[in-house]
Amino acid sequence: MCRLELTEITKIYGTKKKAKQAVQSLTAGFEHGVYGLLGENGAGKTTLMRMIVGILKPTQGQITCDGIPIRQLGGTYRNLLGYLPQDFGYYKEFSAMRFLNYMAALKALDPDIAKNRIEELMETVGLTEARNRKLKTFSGGMLRRIGIAQALLNEPKILILDEPTAGLDPKERVRFRNIISALGKDRIVILSTHIVSDVEYIADQIMIMKHGVFVRTGTQAQILEPVAGCVWKCVVPEQTAARLNAAYAVSNLRNCADYGQESGVGAPQVELRIVSRDKPHPGAVAVDPVLEDAYLYYYL
């Protein structure tokens, strides 16, 4: 097991006149388990991930692995890493096996060890039967699976996954989440996403990122705790629903086609789930929050 530490990490792009602070004074520690880095596009997630893997150098602050700065560790640290970037590059004419053998050579793996490792990983990601197919024939989900296979070739102790389920259909997303969940037992897995369901069921720790800072970190229970009493449900006429939708953070909106007739009110009704610190409507009732509600709450 290893421990990854971020201390007052800051990343600034541009000159003084046009400087942009993408990440601001972040401090965090990681041990084994799955860490869900949750935030909207532009929150600073990818910049943070690239600093952790050593592609970018922090403007300020320090990243250490077991107490030693990663820049000082050099190749020793890279050997601990597995990385699946958001934009995963591959050679379309390569078969899955040829691609993994190529990546194993780049990582300087012993050919005999690599052969056995590739066989294991093809089974792990469910691509054994597609091993000889060219990558250009793979679906988006299959490409993401071959991507995680290449990230695992060197049996990394730290696995960094940037938006790993982007573009996947629901079935592939579930398959991918299950693979990631299993991997977190004996390594650090940091998964960046803006899709709440990607981390809701598998993350041991959740970090909600906004404008380059962590606005809340902890277990799902700890994330939800401040949101209790701030989630409301109400059924209102369409006109009222439109007004509430414009004024509040609405996590769910559902038309109730038969509600008006059954209740005798006549007009079409809409059921809203609203995230608000104040009661948004006289008829609203408080309900228990879920992670999607919390995500909206921290972005209010």
Sequence and secondary structure as in RCSB ss.txt:
>XXXX:A:sequence
MCRLELTEITKIYGTKKKAKQAVQSLTAGFEHGVYGLLGENGAGKTTLMRMIVGILKPTQGQITCDGIPIRQLGG
TYRNLLGYLPQDFGYYKEFSAMRFLNYMAALKALDPDIAKNRIEELMETVGLTEARNRKLKTFSGGMLRRIGIAQ
ALLNEPKILILDEPTAGLDPKERVRFRNIISALGKDRIVILSTHIVSDVEYIADQIMIMKHGVFVRTGTQAQILE
PVAGCVWKCVVPEQTAARLNAAYAVSNLRNCADYGQESGVGAPQVELRIVSRDKPHPGAVAVDPVLEDAYLYYYL
>XXXX:A:secstr
   EEEEEEEEEES STT EEEEEEEEEEE SEEEEEE  TTSSHHHHHHHHHTSS  SEEEEEETTEEHHHHTH
HHHTTEEEE SS    TTSBHHHHHHHHHHHTT  HHHHHHHHHHHHHHTT GGGTTSBGGG  HHHHHHHHHHH
HTTT  SEEEEESTTTT  HHHHHHHHHHHHHHTTSSEEEEEES HHHHHTT SEEEEEETTEEEEEE HHHHHG
GGTT EEEEEEEHHHHHHHHHHSEEEEEEEETTHHHHHT  S EEEEEEE SS  STT EE    HHHHHHHHT 
